[in-house]
Amino acid sequence: MLRDRHGEAKLIDLDGFAVGPREWDLALTAIYFDSFGWHTREEYETFAKVYGLDIMQWPGYPVMREVREFLMVTWIAQKASESERTAQEAAKRIAALRTGASRKDWQPY
């Protein structure tokens, strides 16, 4: 949700809008910390404390992480033809999925 110039709330990003389990959304913040290192431990722990749930303690988190990371790879693979940089990022991510390599060098898009 964003507010327009008149202060009215507007729903945006409808392609990511859905009703479902909270774990689907919470997994991203955990992945940004756990897999990618895009958040610090302190930032993640503050997030989990304020939200009231640390999804990384949930037994389903490893599977959720793998599913979300796979979707991130398939999304960027669809965009690989847009630029050499994007193609390189897609190739790096595919290789990481195949080999189990670290995701710490994945770049945000």
Secondary structure as GFF3:
##gff-version 3
##sequence-region A 1 109
A	DSSP	beta_strand	2	3	.	.	.	ID=ss1
A	DSSP	beta_strand	9	10	.	.	.	ID=ss2
A	DSSP	three_ten_helix	14	16	.	.	.	ID=ss3
A	DSSP	alpha_helix	22	34	.	.	.	ID=ss4
A	DSSP	alpha_helix	41	51	.	.	.	ID=ss5
A	DSSP	three_ten_helix	55	57	.	.	.	ID=ss6
A	DSSP	alpha_helix	61	78	.	.	.	ID=ss7
A	DSSP	three_ten_helix	80	82	.	.	.	ID=ss8
A	DSSP	alpha_helix	84	99	.	.	.	ID=ss9
###
